[in-house]
Amino acid sequence: MSVLAANCPSCAAPIEFKKGSTLVLVCPYCRSAIARTDRKLEDLGKVAEIADSQSPLKLGLKGEFKGNKFELTGRAQLRHELGGYWDEWYATFSNGWVGWLAEAQGRFYMTFFQPIPAGAALPGFDEIEVGKYVPQIPSDGPLMVLEKGVATAVAADGEIPYRLVPNEQSRYADLSGTGDQFATIDYSMSPPWVFLGKQVTLEEIGLGDARPVQREAGRTAAAGMGCPNCGGPLSLTAPDKAERVSCPNCSSLLDVNQGNLKYFKALEPCPTSDQFLLKVGQEGTFPGDVKFRIIGRMVRSVTIDGTTYYWHEYLLYNPMVGFRWLVHSDNHWNFVEPVNPAEVEMPAAIGSGARAGYNGHSFKIFQDAPASVRYVDGEFYWRVEQGETVRAVDYVAAPLMLSQEMTPGEMNWSAGVYMTNDEVEKIFGVSGLPRPWGIAPNQPFTASWYYTWGAIPLLLLVIVGIFMLPLSGSSTTVLSQKMELPPMANATQPQAVFSQQFELKANRNVRIRANAPVSNSWADLDVDLINDQSQEVESVNVPIEYYSGTDSDGAWTEGNQTEDATVSSLPAGKYTLRVEGTWQNWQQSMPVSVSVAQGVNRGVNFFCAFLVLLIVPVIGLIRKVSFESRRWSESMFSSSGGE
């Protein structure tokens, strides 16, 4: 390894360029950025100290990426034009690679220089658009522009593999793709350079055991701060990341510049600024055993059809995970975390019926409106202001909500999951949170058991019916006889005849079927089943009528020449039928064919049971339809219907 030893041109202290890729070294004695040129060392100016941070990374850490070992040899802190800082760590690999490990809001991105194919030209900074794809970058999938802006180099440490000039500004665009792809276009060069890689976890790059090394120092510095407006004490949880903080003593909104406070403006109260249910500083353990602290809270609102709707958001922070949000609206709660926009299947157009896809779910549009910040309390990682407005589009697939927030220079997607009051109370160790009212956009329907578990008995009934069909469907005919009723003495005096004797078995139903050759007339038969031993009688009525003819619509018929009646099981024994009848053409005899069968499958019991068991699922479906109707009645796109 070739080491260039020299003296700092600013303070004459000994310095060493240890890595061959190093172009700028920050003098550890005087904080000057020293550039290595072909002829001499050049002093580029003083750089600020790296702000105290809860970053788990530090210079000298060694890791491994895709089987290649690396060491963190340099670090630069850059400031976003709208506030906020991020770190770029420079990873020098044993095989000669130079990687850039960016750290922002608890997430890490490993990227490498990516040449652009010959003949391809990247869009200029003014031409590139947030939400559009840049096909010129060779990658495993399309890359979408998430953000474009201007960065300022404010601090550095160690060895830097490019010409870092203190306070120099550079334009950039960040992109993402599926499979955690990530890319940055650096417009400080001409033509612009591309750095391509992916989002990684510390475990993936062999730094899973890394822990914050300056956490206590950061807290000590925060504890000693005072409000520049009223002198009241302030405590910052993330002084290295905070850009705005409110003073709880005088309601001032303050700028935070690497831990230094400056008065910005006085906060104006809003109608719900005194209705926060959780306090700044409260800690809670969320699912996955992740502990978050509330470091800020805000009131936001949308105005739809002249009515303003307010809700509260709590900014959660964990130095190893980053920032998350807990949203409280109408006493409903949602835990919200960022998602990769490239993983979202966006609709072709935002409007009624639009759907977005993410993680195997289809989300239906619920709302599209400008959302404004109305009040803030605590600390925030961007330069938040009252009146700050973004376009907010919400898509719903209960219990999930997919949200898009857009400004001219940035686009963010987040996914929220509905949380019950009981879950929030358990997380923060509180009680008595007010009960929710109304239906939340992504509130799940909790009575689905009505038509899920309630359908199980129906399914079992159908299965039993299918298996019992061959057994119950084998009927036995015990009598089939033709009889003739003699002419009646008058129109009201019935005639009767008796059948042959037959035998019935116990525990089997009995069907009596009769046929009479009536035509445009009727016959009314009363049939008695007479037990020859006990003389007990079971009576049924079998009315028969049949009419036919033609009219302007053609031929028609009504009724049937064959009818039947069924009785439940009778005691086993010998039986005789007594058939008594009256008929329209009473002057003539009436031939009648009679049959008696047992074990006839009529399905009555099955259908009665089916209808009874159907009540619970139907009630559940009615409740579900009502629930969804109430949900979507609150949507801006309610005319498009519910799920």
Residue pairs with C-beta under 8 A, 6 or more apart in sequence:
1 18
1 20
2 20
3 16
3 17
3 18
4 16
4 17
4 36
5 14
5 15
5 16
6 14
6 15
6 16
6 17
6 41
7 13
7 14
7 15
8 14
8 15
8 27
8 29
8 30
8 32
8 34
8 41
8 43
9 32
9 34
9 40
9 41
9 42
9 43
10 27
10 30
10 32
10 34
10 43
11 27
11 29
11 30
11 32
13 27
13 28
13 29
13 30
15 25
15 27
15 28
15 34
16 25
17 25
17 36
17 159
18 73
18 159
19 73
19 92
19 159
19 161
21 92
21 98
21 161
22 36
22 73
22 74
22 159
22 160
22 161
23 35
23 36
23 160
23 161
23 162
23 163
24 33
24 34
24 35
24 36
24 44
24 156
24 159
24 160
24 162
24 163
24 164
25 33
25 34
25 36
25 158
25 159
25 160
26 32
26 33
26 34
26 47
26 74
26 156
26 157
26 158
26 159
26 160
27 33
27 34
30 46
31 46
31 47
31 48
31 49
32 43
32 44
32 45
32 46
32 47
33 43
33 44
33 45
33 46
33 47
33 156
33 160
33 164
33 165
33 166
34 41
34 42
34 43
34 44
35 41
35 42
35 43
35 44
35 163
44 163
44 164
44 165
44 166
45 165
45 166
45 167
46 166
47 153
47 154
47 155
47 156
47 164
47 166
48 77
48 154
48 155
48 166
48 258
49 155
50 75
50 77
50 155
50 156
50 157
51 77
51 85
51 155
51 239
51 240
51 258
51 259
52 214
52 217
52 218
52 221
52 239
52 240
52 259
53 87
53 212
53 214
53 218
53 240
53 241
54 212
54 214
54 215
54 218
54 238
54 240
54 319
55 87
55 103
55 212
55 240
55 319
56 202
56 207
56 210
56 211
56 212
56 213
56 319
56 320
57 72
57 75
57 87
57 89
57 101
57 103
57 207
57 210
58 72
58 210
58 213
59 72
59 73
59 74
59 75
59 157
59 158
60 71
60 72
61 71
61 72
61 207
61 210
62 69
62 70
62 71
62 72
62 206
63 69
63 70
63 72
63 91
63 205
63 206
63 207
64 70
64 205
64 206
65 91
65 93
65 99
65 110
65 200
65 204
65 205
65 206
68 93
68 94
68 95
68 97
69 93
69 94
70 91
70 92
70 93
70 94
70 97
70 99
71 91
71 92
72 89
72 90
72 91
72 101
72 158
73 90
73 91
73 92
73 158
73 159
74 89
74 90
74 156
74 157
74 158
74 159
74 160
74 161
75 87
75 88
75 89
75 90
75 156
75 157
75 158
76 87
76 88
76 90
76 153
76 155
76 156
76 160
76 164
77 85
77 86
77 87
77 88
77 153
77 154
77 155
77 156
78 85
78 86
78 87
78 88
78 151
78 152
78 153
78 154
79 85
79 151
79 152
79 154
80 86
80 149
80 151
80 382
81 149
81 150
81 151
81 152
82 149
82 382
82 383
82 409
83 243
83 244
83 381
83 382
83 383
84 241
84 243
84 381
84 382
84 383
85 154
85 240
85 241
85 258
86 102
86 103
86 104
86 105
87 102
87 103
87 104
88 100
88 101
88 102
88 103
89 100
89 101
89 102
89 103
90 98
90 99
90 100
90 101
90 158
90 159
90 160
90 161
91 97
91 98
91 99
91 100
91 101
91 110
92 98
92 159
92 161
93 99
97 112
98 112
98 113
98 161
99 110
99 111
99 112
99 197
100 110
100 111
100 112
100 195
100 197
101 108
101 109
101 110
101 205
102 108
102 109
102 111
102 184
105 241
105 322
105 323
105 381
106 318
106 319
106 320
106 321
106 322
106 323
107 199
107 322
108 199
108 200
108 201
108 202
108 205
109 182
109 197
109 198
109 199
109 200
110 197
110 198
110 200
110 205
111 182
111 183
111 184
111 195
111 196
111 197
112 195
112 196
112 197
113 193
113 194
113 195
114 137
114 138
114 183
114 194
114 195
114 196
115 194
116 122
116 136
116 137
116 138
116 191
116 194
117 136
117 138
120 136
121 136
121 191
122 128
122 134
122 136
122 137
122 185
122 191
122 192
122 194
123 134
123 136
124 187
125 148
125 171
125 173
125 187
125 192
128 134
128 145
128 148
128 173
128 185
129 145
130 145
130 146
130 147
130 148
130 406
130 408
130 409
130 410
130 411
131 144
131 145
131 341
131 346
131 406
131 411
132 144
132 145
133 142
133 143
133 144
133 145
134 143
134 144
134 145
134 175
134 185
135 142
137 143
137 175
137 183
137 194
137 196
138 196
139 177
139 181
139 183
139 196
140 177
140 178
140 179
140 181
141 177
141 178
141 179
141 181
141 342
142 177
142 342
143 175
143 176
143 177
143 181
143 183
143 342
144 175
144 176
144 177
144 341
144 342
145 173
145 174
145 175
146 174
146 175
146 176
146 341
146 410
146 411
146 412
147 173
147 174
147 409
147 410
147 411
148 171
148 172
148 173
148 174
148 409
148 410
149 171
149 172
149 409
149 410
150 169
150 170
150 171
150 172
151 169
151 170
151 171
151 172
152 167
152 168
152 169
153 164
153 165
153 166
153 167
153 168
153 170
154 166
154 167
154 258
155 258
156 164
156 166
168 188
170 186
170 187
170 188
171 187
171 188
172 184
172 185
172 186
172 187
172 188
173 184
173 185
173 187
174 182
174 183
174 184
175 182
175 183
175 184
175 185
176 182
176 183
176 199
176 340
176 341
176 342
177 183
177 342
178 340
178 342
178 343
179 198
180 198
180 199
180 200
180 340
181 196
181 197
181 198
181 342
182 196
182 197
182 198
182 199
183 194
183 195
183 196
183 197
184 194
184 195
185 192
185 193
185 194
186 192
186 193
186 194
186 195
199 340
201 208
202 208
202 210
212 319
212 320
215 319
218 238
218 239
218 240
219 235
219 237
221 239
221 259
222 234
222 235
222 236
222 237
222 239
222 259
223 233
223 235
225 233
225 234
225 235
225 236
225 239
225 259
225 261
226 232
226 233
226 234
226 261
227 233
227 234
227 247
227 249
227 250
227 252
227 254
227 261
228 254
228 261
228 262
228 263
229 247
229 250
229 252
229 254
229 263
230 247
230 249
230 250
230 252
232 247
232 248
232 249
232 250
234 245
234 247
234 254
234 261
236 242
236 245
236 256
236 259
236 379
237 281
237 293
237 295
237 317
237 379
238 295
238 317
238 319
238 379
238 381
239 256
239 258
239 259
240 258
240 259
241 381
242 256
242 295
242 379
242 380
242 381
243 255
243 256
243 380
243 381
243 382
243 383
243 384
244 253
244 254
244 255
244 256
244 264
244 376
244 379
244 380
244 382
244 383
244 384
244 385
245 253
245 254
245 256
245 261
245 378
245 379
245 380
246 252
246 253
246 254
246 267
246 376
246 377
246 378
246 379
247 253
247 254
248 280
248 377
250 266
251 266
251 267
251 269
252 263
252 264
252 265
252 266
252 267
253 264
253 265
253 266
253 267
253 376
253 385
253 386
254 261
254 262
254 263
254 264
255 261
255 262
255 263
255 264
255 383
256 379
267 375
267 376
267 386
268 375
268 386
269 375
270 299
270 301
270 310
270 374
270 375
271 310
272 299
272 310
272 312
272 374
272 375
273 299
273 374
273 375
273 377
275 312
276 297
276 312
276 377
277 312
277 328
277 433
277 434
278 294
278 297
278 314
278 326
278 328
278 428
278 430
279 294
280 294
280 295
280 296
280 297
280 377
280 378
281 293
281 294
281 295
282 293
282 294
282 428
283 291
283 292
283 293
283 294
283 428
284 291
284 292
284 294
284 427
284 428
284 429
285 291
285 427
286 292
286 335
286 427
290 318
290 321
291 318
292 316
292 317
292 318
292 321
292 324
293 316
293 317
293 318
294 314
294 315
294 316
294 326
294 378
295 315
295 316
295 317
295 378
295 379
296 314
296 315
296 376
296 377
296 378
296 379
296 380
297 312
297 313
297 314
297 315
297 376
297 377
297 378
298 312
298 313
298 315
298 373
298 374
298 375
298 376
298 377
298 380
298 384
299 310
299 311
299 312
299 313
299 373
299 374
299 375
299 376
300 310
300 311
300 312
300 313
300 371
300 372
300 373
300 374
301 308
301 309
301 310
301 311
301 371
301 372
301 374
302 308
302 309
302 367
302 369
302 370
302 371
302 372
302 392
303 309
303 369
303 370
304 367
304 369
304 636
310 374
311 327
311 328
311 329
311 330
312 327
312 328
312 329
313 325
313 326
313 327
313 328
314 325
314 326
314 327
314 328
315 323
315 325
315 378
315 379
315 380
315 381
316 323
316 324
316 325
316 326
317 323
317 324
318 324
323 381
324 335
324 336
324 337
325 335
325 336
325 337
325 414
325 416
326 333
326 334
326 335
326 336
326 419
326 424
327 333
327 334
327 336
327 416
329 440
330 436
330 437
330 438
330 440
331 421
331 433
331 434
331 435
331 436
331 437
332 418
332 436
332 440
332 443
333 418
333 419
333 420
333 421
333 423
333 424
334 401
334 416
334 417
334 418
334 419
334 440
334 442
335 416
335 417
335 419
336 403
336 414
336 415
336 416
337 414
337 415
338 412
338 413
338 414
339 358
339 359
339 402
339 413
339 414
339 415
340 413
341 411
341 412
341 413
343 358
343 359
344 356
344 357
344 358
344 402
344 404
344 413
345 356
345 357
345 358
346 356
347 354
347 355
347 356
347 365
350 365
350 368
350 393
351 365
351 368
351 637
352 365
352 637
352 639
352 640
353 364
353 365
353 637
353 640
354 364
354 365
354 395
355 362
355 363
355 364
355 365
355 395
356 362
356 363
356 365
356 395
356 402
356 404
357 363
358 402
358 413
358 415
359 415
361 397
361 400
361 402
362 397
363 395
363 396
363 397
363 400
363 401
363 402
364 395
364 396
364 397
364 643
365 393
365 394
365 395
365 396
365 635
365 637
366 394
366 395
366 396
366 401
366 441
366 632
366 635
366 636
366 637
367 392
367 393
367 394
367 441
367 635
367 636
367 637
368 391
368 392
368 393
368 394
368 636
369 391
369 392
369 636
370 389
370 390
370 391
370 392
371 389
371 390
371 391
371 392
371 405
372 387
372 388
372 389
373 384
373 385
373 386
373 387
373 388
373 389
374 386
375 386
376 384
376 386
390 405
390 406
390 407
391 405
391 406
391 407
392 403
392 404
392 405
393 403
393 404
393 405
393 406
394 401
394 402
394 403
394 404
394 441
395 401
395 402
395 403
395 404
396 402
396 441
396 442
396 631
397 442
398 418
398 441
398 442
398 443
398 444
398 445
398 631
399 417
399 418
399 442
399 443
399 444
400 415
400 416
400 417
400 418
400 442
401 415
401 416
401 417
401 418
401 441
401 442
402 413
402 414
402 415
402 416
403 413
403 414
403 415
403 416
404 411
404 412
404 413
405 411
405 412
405 413
405 414
406 412
416 442
417 442
418 440
418 442
418 443
418 444
421 433
421 435
421 436
424 430
424 433
425 431
425 433
436 443
438 630
438 634
439 627
439 630
439 631
439 634
440 631
441 631
441 634
441 635
443 631
445 623
445 624
445 627
445 628
447 620
447 623
447 624
447 627
448 620
448 624
449 620
450 616
450 617
450 619
450 620
450 621
450 623
450 624
451 616
451 617
451 620
451 621
451 624
452 620
454 613
454 616
454 617
454 620
455 617
457 613
458 610
458 613
458 614
458 617
461 606
461 609
461 610
461 613
462 610
465 606
469 601
472 599
472 601
473 601
474 599
475 511
475 597
475 598
475 599
475 600
475 601
476 597
476 598
476 599
477 595
477 596
477 597
478 502
478 503
478 504
478 596
478 597
478 598
479 499
479 500
479 502
479 577
479 594
479 595
479 596
480 593
480 594
480 595
480 596
481 499
481 500
481 593
481 594
481 595
482 591
482 592
482 593
482 594
483 497
483 499
483 579
483 591
483 592
483 593
483 594
484 497
484 589
484 590
484 591
484 592
485 495
485 496
485 497
485 579
485 581
485 583
485 589
485 590
485 591
485 592
486 495
486 589
487 495
487 586
487 587
487 588
487 589
488 494
488 495
488 582
488 583
488 586
488 587
490 586
491 582
491 586
492 582
494 526
494 580
494 581
494 582
495 580
495 581
495 582
495 590
496 578
496 579
496 580
496 581
497 578
497 579
497 592
498 576
498 577
498 578
498 579
499 576
499 577
499 578
499 579
499 594
500 576
501 532
501 574
501 575
501 576
502 574
502 575
502 576
502 596
503 572
503 573
503 574
503 575
504 510
504 570
504 571
504 572
504 573
504 575
504 596
504 598
505 572
505 598
506 569
506 570
506 571
506 572
507 569
508 569
508 598
508 599
509 566
509 567
509 568
509 569
509 598
509 599
509 600
509 602
510 529
510 566
510 567
510 568
510 569
510 570
510 596
510 597
510 598
511 564
511 565
511 566
511 596
511 597
511 598
511 600
511 602
512 527
512 529
512 540
512 542
512 564
512 565
512 566
512 567
512 577
512 594
512 595
512 596
513 562
513 563
513 564
513 594
513 595
513 596
513 597
514 525
514 527
514 542
514 544
514 562
514 563
514 564
514 579
514 592
514 593
514 594
515 544
515 561
515 562
515 592
515 593
515 594
516 523
516 525
516 544
516 561
516 583
516 590
516 591
516 592
516 593
517 561
517 591
518 544
518 545
518 546
518 561
518 583
518 584
519 546
519 548
520 546
520 547
520 548
520 549
521 545
521 546
521 583
521 584
521 585
522 543
522 544
522 545
522 546
522 583
522 584
523 543
523 544
523 545
523 581
523 582
523 583
523 584
523 590
523 592
524 541
524 543
524 544
524 581
524 582
524 583
525 541
525 542
525 543
525 544
525 579
525 580
525 581
525 592
526 539
526 540
526 541
526 542
526 579
526 580
526 581
527 539
527 540
527 541
527 542
527 565
527 577
527 578
527 579
527 580
527 594
528 537
528 538
528 539
528 577
528 578
528 580
529 537
529 538
529 539
529 540
529 567
529 570
529 575
529 577
530 536
530 537
530 575
530 576
530 577
530 578
531 537
531 570
531 571
531 573
531 574
531 575
532 573
532 574
532 575
532 576
533 573
533 574
534 571
534 573
536 571
538 567
538 570
540 565
540 567
541 565
542 563
542 564
542 565
543 563
544 559
544 560
544 561
544 562
544 563
545 558
545 559
546 557
546 558
546 559
546 560
546 561
547 557
547 558
547 559
548 555
548 556
548 557
548 558
549 555
549 556
550 556
566 600
566 602
575 596
577 594
577 596
579 592
579 594
581 590
581 592
583 590
628 642
628 643
629 642
631 642
632 638
632 640
632 641
632 642
632 643
